[in-house]
Amino acid sequence: MANYLAIDLGAESGRTILGSIENGKLALTETHRFPNHPVQLPDGLHWDILRLWTDIQAGIAASAALAPLASLALDTWGVDFALLDKNGALLGNPHHYRDTRTDGMLEEAFRRVPREQIFAQTGIQFMQINTLYQLLAMRIQKSPLLDAAQTFLTIPDLFNYWLSGKICCEFTNATTTQCFDPVRRAWALPLLEKLELPTRILPPVCEPGTALGSLRPEIAAKTGAGLIPVIAPACHDTGSAVVAVPADGKDFAWLSSGTWSIMGIEADAPCVDERALAYNFTNEGGVFGTWRLSKNIMGLWLVQECKREWGLSYDEITQLAAAATPFLAVVDPDAEIFLHPGDMPAKIQKFCAESGQSVPQTRGEIIRVALESLALKYRLVLERLETLTGKRLAPLHIIGGGIKNRLLNQLTADCLDRPIITGPVEATAIGNILMQAITIGHLSNLQEARALVRHSFEVETYQPGNRAGWDDAYQKLLKITQ
């Protein structure tokens, strides 16, 4: 039996999960879970990066106390980054992607470099949270950190450096930055130079499945884990999650459901044509030469913020939504009004009022509008994926913690008018573990890894039910997103 440790950091919480492969099945044990809350400082919204580092070490120690570890690997969200000085010390606390410093940066970037040229060189969808616009904001605001920086690292690369001492940017996460050229498979230096952004700080890029080295001696001793290998899986959490899709075949679509919803396909090459640009799709790196042609959707962030505002549990607000009147209104989950934290119920009501629709009044009605709108946005993205690929994509696999919302699962099946398969919940941690097992040689390839997922975890199929009202609601979504 081999034991692998997955360190999985999400936008709402982090956890360490011990994965054990024995008798042809993968078993998971959560060893430590901790919150991940942003911190508001006078200069903006930041990640509490040192608290996360403390919890990572606590999770390693708790895991090592349970079983000897064969290796460990870490994954996180994309786009955010840290800067190091010439001595490898952290320069400032990394900003949170929801910080307002990137407001207006898309327009500023387009003023300097045409939108079409940025997409041709990066293949990434346009979102103001992207690393490219965070760096541009620092340049325009004359941040002294850019000039003082010696090294740029995305968030998982920072933790990998602290764990192993190795400086590099893992490929799947590097591609999320909109600073990477997917065709050349290298940093997009001409674009960055046009935007007057420093290129000297960019480190080498390593492939997913790279063994970075052993755990640093002081961390090995402190946690009791020993000098085990530190592996870069797919360090972007969606990249790891897609590894764990229990698919048997190629023409399927996947949806990673959580704070963000990300829907896409596994492609053999990036798609940077005019239609992908028009649809604002993204090309992010996958494992073993694949690409994730996909689109970010705001996801359960709207529900999470309502939950935080009201102080209720997920079960409570979902029950209220299930009992609420359907199809009162439709919102675009990706509208700019929903990006930043703060009074999400009022923002949903404001969007409905300003678009001339009925305004949801009760908590159940507000959540119902949010969930139905998510399902409708899934339909739009899936239809555009099928236009880009020229294929009917079936089945749709939904993975990640968002599948715990059974109401959203059923609404999605009804809206899409096709079956959906949900599971596993811990897809990101599972994919992380599978990449460790492949790197060490305990699994042969991606196909064998996905077969292990199918043998180890139950999935649930949702069949489409009542479709009354969905087509009319979809027309409303198309109207408000034009």
C-alpha positions as CSV (number, residue, x, y, z in Angstrom):
1,M,0.0,0.0,0.0
2,A,1.3,3.5,-0.9
3,N,0.2,6.6,0.8
4,Y,0.1,10.0,-0.9
5,L,-0.6,13.4,0.6
6,A,-2.7,15.9,-1.4
7,I,-2.6,19.5,-0.2
8,D,-5.6,21.1,-1.8
9,L,-6.2,24.8,-1.3
10,G,-9.5,26.3,-2.5
11,A,-10.8,29.8,-2.5
12,E,-13.0,29.1,0.6
13,S,-11.1,26.4,2.5
14,G,-8.0,24.2,2.4
15,R,-7.5,20.6,3.4
16,T,-4.9,17.8,3.4
17,I,-6.1,14.5,2.2
18,L,-4.3,11.2,2.5
19,G,-4.8,8.9,-0.4
20,S,-4.0,5.2,-0.1
21,I,-4.1,2.7,-3.1
22,E,-4.7,-0.9,-2.1
23,N,-6.3,-3.8,-3.8
24,G,-7.1,-1.8,-6.9
25,K,-9.0,1.0,-5.0
26,L,-8.2,4.5,-3.8
27,A,-9.3,5.4,-0.3
28,L,-9.3,9.0,1.0
29,T,-8.8,10.2,4.6
30,E,-9.1,13.9,5.4
31,T,-6.4,14.8,7.9
32,H,-6.8,18.5,8.3
33,R,-9.2,21.2,7.2
34,F,-8.9,24.9,7.6
35,P,-10.6,28.1,6.4
36,N,-9.2,30.4,3.7
37,H,-10.4,33.9,4.3
38,P,-9.1,37.0,2.6
39,V,-7.8,39.9,4.7
40,Q,-8.6,43.5,4.0
41,L,-5.7,45.9,4.5
42,P,-5.3,49.6,3.7
43,D,-3.7,48.7,0.4
44,G,-6.3,46.2,-0.7
45,L,-7.6,42.6,-0.3
46,H,-4.9,40.0,0.4
47,W,-4.6,36.3,1.0
48,D,-3.5,35.3,4.5
49,I,-0.6,33.5,3.0
50,L,1.4,32.9,6.3
51,R,-1.7,31.4,8.0
52,L,-2.1,29.0,5.0
53,W,1.6,28.0,5.2
54,T,1.1,27.3,8.9
55,D,-1.9,25.1,8.2
56,I,-0.1,23.3,5.4
57,Q,2.6,22.2,7.8
58,A,0.0,21.2,10.4
59,G,-1.7,19.1,7.7
60,I,1.6,17.4,6.7
61,A,2.3,16.6,10.4
62,A,-1.2,15.2,11.0
63,S,-0.9,13.0,7.9
64,A,2.6,11.7,8.7
65,A,1.4,10.7,12.1
66,L,-1.2,8.4,10.5
67,A,0.9,6.7,7.9
68,P,4.3,6.8,6.2
69,L,4.1,9.1,3.1
70,A,5.4,8.1,-0.3
71,S,5.1,11.8,-1.5
72,L,3.2,15.0,-1.3
73,A,1.8,17.5,-3.8
74,L,0.0,20.8,-3.7
75,D,-2.6,22.5,-5.8
76,T,-4.4,25.8,-5.6
77,W,-6.4,28.3,-7.5
78,G,-4.9,30.2,-10.5
79,V,-3.9,33.8,-11.4
80,D,-2.6,35.1,-8.1
81,F,1.1,35.3,-7.4
82,A,3.9,36.3,-5.1
83,L,7.1,38.2,-5.7
84,L,10.5,37.3,-4.2
85,D,13.6,39.5,-3.7
86,K,17.1,38.5,-4.7
87,N,17.5,36.5,-1.5
88,G,14.3,34.5,-2.1
89,A,12.3,36.4,0.6
90,L,8.7,37.2,0.1
91,L,8.0,40.8,-1.1
92,G,4.6,41.8,0.4
93,N,1.5,39.8,1.1
94,P,0.0,38.4,-2.2
95,H,-3.2,40.2,-3.3
96,H,-6.5,38.4,-3.7
97,Y,-7.9,38.3,-7.2
98,R,-11.1,39.9,-6.1
99,D,-9.2,43.1,-5.0
100,T,-10.4,46.2,-6.8
101,R,-7.0,47.2,-8.1
102,T,-7.7,45.6,-11.5
103,D,-10.9,47.6,-12.1
104,G,-10.5,49.3,-15.5
105,M,-7.3,47.3,-16.3
106,L,-8.9,45.4,-19.3
107,E,-9.6,48.7,-21.0
108,E,-6.1,50.0,-20.2
109,A,-4.5,46.8,-21.6
110,F,-6.6,47.1,-24.8
111,R,-5.5,50.7,-25.2
112,R,-1.9,49.5,-25.3
113,V,-2.4,46.2,-27.2
114,P,-5.5,45.2,-29.2
115,R,-7.7,42.6,-27.7
116,E,-7.2,40.2,-30.7
117,Q,-3.4,40.3,-30.3
118,I,-3.6,39.5,-26.6
119,F,-5.8,36.5,-27.3
120,A,-3.6,35.3,-30.2
121,Q,-0.5,35.3,-27.9
122,T,-2.2,33.8,-24.8
123,G,-5.4,32.0,-25.7
124,I,-6.9,33.0,-22.4
125,Q,-10.4,34.4,-21.7
126,F,-10.6,38.0,-20.7
127,M,-11.2,38.4,-17.0
128,Q,-9.9,41.4,-15.0
129,I,-8.7,39.0,-12.2
130,N,-6.0,37.5,-14.6
131,T,-2.4,37.9,-13.6
132,L,-1.7,40.0,-16.6
133,Y,-4.0,42.8,-15.4
134,Q,-2.8,42.5,-11.8
135,L,0.8,43.1,-13.0
136,L,-0.4,45.9,-15.2
137,A,-2.2,47.5,-12.3
138,M,1.1,47.4,-10.3
139,R,2.9,49.0,-13.2
140,I,0.4,51.8,-13.6
141,Q,0.2,52.4,-9.8
142,K,4.1,52.5,-9.8
143,S,4.4,49.7,-7.3
144,P,8.0,49.6,-6.0
145,L,7.7,45.8,-5.7
146,L,8.0,45.2,-9.4
147,D,11.4,46.9,-9.5
148,A,12.6,45.1,-6.4
149,A,11.4,41.7,-7.5
150,Q,13.8,39.0,-8.6
151,T,11.3,36.2,-9.1
152,F,7.7,35.7,-9.9
153,L,5.9,32.7,-8.6
154,T,2.2,31.7,-8.8
155,I,0.7,30.7,-5.4
156,P,1.3,27.0,-5.7
157,D,4.8,27.6,-6.9
158,L,5.4,29.8,-3.8
159,F,4.4,26.9,-1.5
160,N,6.4,24.4,-3.6
161,Y,9.4,26.6,-3.2
162,W,8.9,26.8,0.6
163,L,8.4,23.0,0.7
164,S,11.2,21.9,-1.6
165,G,13.5,24.9,-2.3
166,K,12.9,24.5,-6.0
167,I,12.0,27.7,-8.1
168,C,9.8,27.0,-11.1
169,C,6.3,27.7,-12.5
170,E,4.3,24.6,-13.0
171,F,2.8,24.5,-16.5
172,T,-1.0,24.2,-15.8
173,N,-0.9,27.2,-13.4
174,A,1.4,29.2,-15.6
175,T,-1.1,29.0,-18.4
176,T,-3.8,30.7,-16.2
177,T,-1.8,33.9,-16.0
178,Q,-2.5,35.2,-19.5
179,C,1.2,35.7,-19.7
180,F,1.9,32.4,-21.4
181,D,1.9,31.6,-25.2
182,P,0.1,28.2,-25.7
183,V,1.3,27.8,-29.2
184,R,5.0,28.4,-28.4
185,R,4.6,26.8,-24.9
186,A,6.7,29.6,-23.4
187,W,6.1,32.9,-21.7
188,A,4.5,35.5,-24.0
189,L,7.5,37.8,-23.8
190,P,6.6,40.2,-26.8
191,L,3.2,40.9,-25.2
192,L,4.7,41.5,-21.7
193,E,7.3,43.8,-23.2
194,K,4.6,45.9,-25.0
195,L,2.8,46.3,-21.7
196,E,6.1,47.3,-20.0
197,L,6.0,44.4,-17.6
198,P,9.2,42.8,-16.4
199,T,10.1,39.6,-18.0
200,R,13.4,39.0,-16.1
201,I,11.4,37.8,-13.1
202,L,9.8,34.9,-14.9
203,P,11.2,31.5,-13.8
204,P,11.5,28.3,-15.9
205,V,8.3,26.3,-16.5
206,C,8.0,22.7,-15.4
207,E,5.6,20.1,-16.6
208,P,2.9,18.5,-14.4
209,G,4.2,15.4,-12.8
210,T,7.7,16.9,-12.2
211,A,9.5,15.7,-9.0
212,L,10.7,19.0,-7.6
213,G,13.0,17.4,-5.0
214,S,12.8,16.3,-1.4
215,L,11.0,18.0,1.4
216,R,13.3,20.6,2.9
217,P,15.1,19.1,5.9
218,E,13.7,21.6,8.4
219,I,10.1,20.9,7.2
220,A,10.8,17.2,7.1
221,A,11.9,17.2,10.7
222,K,9.2,19.6,12.0
223,T,6.4,17.6,10.5
224,G,7.8,14.1,10.9
225,A,7.2,13.4,7.3
226,G,10.9,12.7,6.4
227,L,12.7,13.6,3.2
228,I,9.8,12.5,1.0
229,P,9.5,13.7,-2.7
230,V,7.6,16.9,-3.4
231,I,5.8,16.6,-6.7
232,A,4.2,19.2,-8.9
233,P,0.9,17.6,-10.0
234,A,-1.4,19.7,-12.1
235,C,-0.9,22.6,-9.6
236,H,-3.9,24.4,-10.9
237,D,-6.8,22.9,-9.0
238,T,-9.0,22.5,-12.1
239,G,-6.2,20.8,-13.9
240,S,-6.0,18.2,-11.1
241,A,-9.8,17.9,-10.9
242,V,-10.0,17.0,-14.6
243,V,-7.5,14.2,-14.1
244,A,-10.1,12.6,-11.8
245,V,-13.0,12.8,-14.2
246,P,-14.2,9.1,-14.3
247,A,-14.7,9.2,-18.1
248,D,-14.2,6.3,-20.4
249,G,-13.7,7.8,-23.9
250,K,-13.0,11.2,-25.4
251,D,-16.1,13.2,-26.4
252,F,-17.2,14.2,-23.0
253,A,-17.6,17.6,-21.3
254,W,-16.7,18.3,-17.7
255,L,-17.8,20.9,-15.2
256,S,-15.8,21.6,-12.1
257,S,-18.3,23.0,-9.6
258,G,-17.3,25.1,-6.6
259,T,-16.7,28.7,-5.8
260,W,-16.0,29.0,-9.5
261,S,-17.7,26.8,-12.1
262,I,-15.5,25.9,-15.0
263,M,-16.9,24.0,-18.0
264,G,-14.8,22.5,-20.8
265,I,-13.4,19.7,-22.7
266,E,-10.0,17.9,-22.9
267,A,-8.4,18.9,-26.2
268,D,-5.3,17.8,-28.0
269,A,-4.3,21.4,-29.0
270,P,-5.2,25.0,-28.0
271,C,-8.0,26.7,-29.9
272,V,-7.2,30.3,-30.6
273,D,-9.5,31.0,-33.6
274,E,-12.0,33.9,-34.0
275,R,-14.9,31.9,-32.5
276,A,-13.0,31.1,-29.3
277,L,-12.1,34.8,-29.1
278,A,-15.8,35.8,-29.7
279,Y,-17.0,33.4,-27.1
280,N,-14.3,34.5,-24.7
281,F,-13.1,30.9,-24.1
282,T,-9.8,29.9,-22.5
283,N,-7.0,27.5,-23.3
284,E,-5.3,26.3,-20.1
285,G,-2.7,23.6,-19.9
286,G,-3.6,20.0,-19.0
287,V,-1.6,16.9,-18.2
288,F,0.3,14.7,-20.7
289,G,0.0,17.2,-23.6
290,T,-3.7,18.0,-23.3
291,W,-5.4,21.3,-23.1
292,R,-8.5,22.4,-21.2
293,L,-10.7,24.4,-23.7
294,S,-13.0,25.9,-21.2
295,K,-14.8,28.9,-19.7
296,N,-14.9,30.2,-16.2
297,I,-18.4,30.9,-14.8
298,M,-18.8,32.7,-11.5
299,G,-20.2,29.6,-9.9
300,L,-21.4,29.1,-6.3
301,W,-19.7,32.3,-5.2
302,L,-23.1,34.0,-5.4
303,V,-24.6,31.4,-3.1
304,Q,-21.6,31.5,-0.7
305,E,-21.8,35.2,-0.4
306,C,-25.5,35.1,0.4
307,K,-24.8,32.4,3.0
308,R,-22.2,34.6,4.6
309,E,-24.5,37.6,4.6
310,W,-27.4,35.6,6.2
311,G,-25.5,33.4,8.6
312,L,-27.4,30.3,7.4
313,S,-26.2,26.8,6.5
314,Y,-26.0,25.5,2.9
315,D,-28.8,23.0,3.7
316,E,-31.0,25.8,5.0
317,I,-30.7,28.1,2.0
318,T,-31.0,25.2,-0.5
319,Q,-34.2,24.0,1.2
320,L,-35.6,27.6,0.9
321,A,-34.6,27.7,-2.8
322,A,-36.3,24.3,-3.5
323,A,-39.6,25.7,-2.1
324,A,-39.4,29.0,-3.9
325,T,-41.3,30.1,-7.0
326,P,-39.3,29.1,-10.1
327,F,-38.3,31.5,-13.0
328,L,-38.9,34.8,-11.3
329,A,-35.9,36.3,-13.0
330,V,-32.6,35.6,-14.6
331,V,-29.2,37.1,-13.8
332,D,-25.9,36.8,-15.6
333,P,-23.6,35.1,-13.0
334,D,-20.6,36.6,-14.6
335,A,-21.8,40.3,-14.5
336,E,-19.2,42.6,-13.0
337,I,-21.5,43.6,-10.2
338,F,-21.1,40.1,-8.7
339,L,-17.2,39.9,-8.7
340,H,-16.4,41.7,-5.5
341,P,-17.5,40.6,-2.0
342,G,-20.3,42.3,-0.1
343,D,-24.1,42.1,0.2
344,M,-24.7,39.6,-2.6
345,P,-28.5,39.4,-2.0
346,A,-28.8,43.2,-2.7
347,K,-26.7,42.9,-5.8
348,I,-28.9,40.1,-7.2
349,Q,-32.0,42.2,-6.5
350,K,-30.4,45.2,-8.1
351,F,-29.5,43.3,-11.2
352,C,-33.1,42.1,-11.6
353,A,-34.5,45.5,-11.0
354,E,-32.2,47.2,-13.5
355,S,-32.9,44.6,-16.2
356,G,-36.6,45.2,-15.9
357,Q,-37.5,41.8,-14.3
358,S,-39.4,40.7,-11.2
359,V,-37.3,41.3,-8.1
360,P,-36.9,38.3,-5.8
361,Q,-37.9,39.2,-2.2
362,T,-37.4,36.2,0.0
363,R,-34.1,34.4,0.7
364,G,-35.4,31.3,-1.1
365,E,-36.3,33.3,-4.2
366,I,-32.9,35.0,-4.3
367,I,-31.0,31.7,-4.1
368,R,-33.5,30.1,-6.6
369,V,-32.7,32.9,-9.1
370,A,-28.9,32.3,-8.6
371,L,-29.1,28.6,-9.1
372,E,-31.4,28.7,-12.1
373,S,-29.2,31.3,-13.7
374,L,-26.1,29.1,-13.2
375,A,-27.9,26.2,-14.9
376,L,-28.8,28.5,-17.8
377,K,-25.2,29.7,-18.1
378,Y,-24.1,26.1,-18.2
379,R,-26.4,25.5,-21.2
380,L,-25.0,28.5,-23.0
381,V,-21.4,27.5,-22.5
382,L,-22.1,23.8,-23.4
383,E,-23.8,24.9,-26.7
384,R,-20.8,27.0,-27.6
385,L,-18.4,24.2,-26.8
386,E,-20.3,22.0,-29.2
387,T,-20.1,24.7,-31.8
388,L,-16.4,25.0,-31.4
389,T,-15.8,21.2,-31.5
390,G,-18.5,20.3,-34.0
391,K,-19.5,17.4,-31.7
392,R,-22.3,16.6,-29.3
393,L,-20.5,16.3,-26.0
394,A,-21.9,13.6,-23.8
395,P,-22.0,12.8,-21.1
396,L,-21.5,15.9,-18.9
397,H,-19.4,15.0,-15.9
398,I,-19.8,17.3,-12.9
399,I,-17.0,17.0,-10.3
400,G,-16.0,18.9,-7.2
401,G,-17.6,20.1,-4.0
402,G,-20.5,21.8,-5.8
403,I,-22.1,18.5,-6.5
404,K,-23.3,18.4,-2.9
405,N,-25.9,20.9,-4.0
406,R,-28.4,18.3,-5.3
407,L,-30.9,21.0,-6.3
408,L,-28.4,22.6,-8.7
409,N,-27.6,19.2,-10.2
410,Q,-31.2,18.5,-11.0
411,L,-31.8,22.0,-12.3
412,T,-28.8,21.5,-14.6
413,A,-30.1,18.2,-16.0
414,D,-33.5,19.8,-16.5
415,C,-32.1,22.9,-18.2
416,L,-29.7,21.0,-20.5
417,D,-32.3,18.3,-21.2
418,R,-29.7,15.6,-20.9
419,P,-28.4,13.3,-18.2
420,I,-25.5,14.5,-16.1
421,I,-23.1,12.3,-14.0
422,T,-21.9,13.7,-10.7
423,G,-18.8,12.7,-8.8
424,P,-16.4,12.3,-7.3
425,V,-16.7,15.2,-4.8
426,E,-13.0,15.4,-3.9
427,A,-11.9,15.4,-7.6
428,T,-9.1,17.9,-7.1
429,A,-7.5,16.0,-4.3
430,I,-8.0,12.7,-6.2
431,G,-6.4,14.1,-9.4
432,N,-3.5,15.4,-7.3
433,I,-3.0,11.9,-5.8
434,L,-3.2,10.2,-9.2
435,M,-0.5,12.4,-10.6
436,Q,1.8,11.6,-7.7
437,A,1.1,7.8,-8.3
438,I,1.9,8.2,-12.0
439,T,5.1,10.2,-11.3
440,I,6.4,7.6,-8.8
441,G,5.4,4.8,-11.1
442,H,2.6,3.2,-9.2
443,L,0.2,3.9,-12.0
444,S,1.1,3.8,-15.7
445,N,-0.9,6.5,-17.4
446,L,-4.0,8.7,-17.4
447,Q,-6.3,5.9,-18.6
448,E,-5.3,3.6,-15.8
449,A,-5.7,6.5,-13.3
450,R,-9.3,7.2,-14.5
451,A,-10.1,3.5,-14.4
452,L,-9.0,3.5,-10.7
453,V,-11.4,6.4,-10.1
454,R,-14.3,4.5,-11.7
455,H,-13.5,1.5,-9.5
456,S,-13.1,3.5,-6.3
457,F,-15.9,6.0,-6.1
458,E,-19.7,6.0,-6.7
459,V,-21.2,8.4,-9.2
460,E,-24.8,9.6,-9.5
461,T,-26.8,10.2,-12.6
462,Y,-29.4,12.9,-12.8
463,Q,-32.0,12.5,-15.5
464,P,-33.8,15.5,-17.0
465,G,-37.3,16.1,-15.5
466,N,-39.7,18.9,-15.8
467,R,-38.6,21.2,-18.6
468,A,-41.5,23.7,-18.5
469,G,-40.2,27.2,-18.4
470,W,-36.5,26.5,-19.2
471,D,-36.5,27.6,-22.8
472,D,-38.2,30.9,-22.1
473,A,-35.7,31.5,-19.3
474,Y,-32.9,30.7,-21.6
475,Q,-34.1,33.4,-24.1
476,K,-34.0,35.9,-21.2
477,L,-30.4,34.9,-20.4
478,L,-29.4,35.4,-24.1
479,K,-31.0,38.8,-24.0
480,I,-29.3,40.0,-20.9
481,T,-25.9,38.6,-22.0
482,Q,-25.9,40.2,-25.5
